[in-house]
Amino acid sequence: MGIKSSGTVGTKGIPDIIQRGDRITVESVTMTVNFITVTKHLKDLRYGGKTYQKRGDISCAFYENRADIDRRDDWRLMTWINASKCRPLN
């Protein structure tokens, strides 16, 4: 995936291409990418007067644990990397 990125663990060290199984370290947090979610935004995503995603944009999130994808109780316990602009390669 081609990525311009930010995420819960920071931005320093995020590679340009991430594939399932990659072991990556971002700002001293190391994770193995076991799950990738891809979202195509159907409308602009706005919050607090700022536009975060535009209609048609694709974003990706990278997780080590399946439980982090489904966690709704406390997002602060999750570890993930969010790529606000990405392009699936296959």
C-alpha positions as CSV (number, residue, x, y, z in Angstrom):
1,M,0.0,0.0,0.0
2,G,1.3,3.4,-0.8
3,I,0.8,5.5,2.3
4,K,0.8,9.0,3.8
5,S,0.1,8.2,7.3
6,S,-0.5,9.0,10.9
7,G,-1.7,6.7,13.7
8,T,-2.1,6.1,17.3
9,V,1.6,5.2,17.7
10,G,2.9,8.2,15.7
11,T,4.2,8.7,12.2
12,K,8.0,8.3,12.5
13,G,9.1,5.0,10.9
14,I,6.0,4.1,8.9
15,P,7.1,2.4,5.7
16,D,5.8,3.4,2.3
17,I,4.6,-0.1,1.6
18,I,3.0,-2.3,4.3
19,Q,1.9,-5.9,3.8
20,R,0.3,-8.5,6.1
21,G,3.0,-10.2,8.1
22,D,5.3,-7.2,8.1
23,R,7.0,-6.4,11.4
24,I,7.2,-2.6,11.7
25,T,8.4,-0.2,14.4
26,V,6.8,3.3,14.7
27,E,8.1,5.6,17.3
28,S,9.4,2.7,19.6
29,V,6.2,0.6,19.2
30,T,6.8,-2.6,17.3
31,M,3.9,-4.6,15.9
32,T,3.3,-7.4,13.3
33,V,0.7,-6.4,10.8
34,N,-1.8,-9.3,10.8
35,F,-4.9,-7.4,9.8
36,I,-5.5,-4.6,7.3
37,T,-8.9,-2.8,6.9
38,V,-9.6,-0.7,3.9
39,T,-12.3,2.0,3.8
40,K,-13.5,3.9,0.8
41,H,-15.3,7.0,2.1
42,L,-18.7,7.6,0.6
43,K,-19.0,11.1,1.9
44,D,-16.8,13.8,3.4
45,L,-15.7,13.0,7.0
46,R,-15.9,16.2,9.0
47,Y,-15.4,16.9,12.7
48,G,-15.1,20.2,14.6
49,G,-15.1,22.2,11.3
50,K,-12.2,20.2,9.8
51,T,-12.4,17.8,6.9
52,Y,-10.5,14.6,7.6
53,Q,-11.4,12.6,4.5
54,K,-13.1,13.6,1.3
55,R,-15.7,11.5,-0.6
56,G,-13.8,8.9,-2.6
57,D,-10.7,8.9,-0.4
58,I,-9.4,5.5,0.7
59,S,-8.0,5.0,4.2
60,C,-6.4,1.9,5.7
61,A,-5.8,0.7,9.3
62,F,-3.2,-1.9,10.3
63,Y,-3.6,-4.1,13.4
64,E,-1.7,-6.8,15.1
65,N,-4.7,-8.3,17.0
66,R,-8.2,-9.1,15.8
67,A,-9.6,-7.9,19.1
68,D,-8.3,-4.3,18.3
69,I,-10.5,-4.1,15.2
70,D,-13.7,-4.9,17.1
71,R,-12.8,-3.1,20.4
72,R,-15.5,-0.5,21.3
73,D,-15.0,-0.2,25.0
74,D,-11.8,1.7,25.3
75,W,-9.9,2.7,22.1
76,R,-6.9,3.7,24.3
77,L,-6.2,0.0,24.8
78,M,-5.8,-0.6,21.0
79,T,-2.7,-0.6,18.9
80,W,-3.1,0.3,15.3
81,I,-1.6,2.5,12.6
82,N,-4.0,4.6,10.5
83,A,-3.1,5.6,7.0
84,S,-5.4,8.5,6.0
85,K,-4.4,8.1,2.3
86,C,-3.5,4.8,1.0
87,R,-3.7,2.8,-2.2
88,P,-4.2,-1.0,-2.1
89,L,-1.7,-2.6,-4.5
90,N,-3.6,-5.8,-5.1
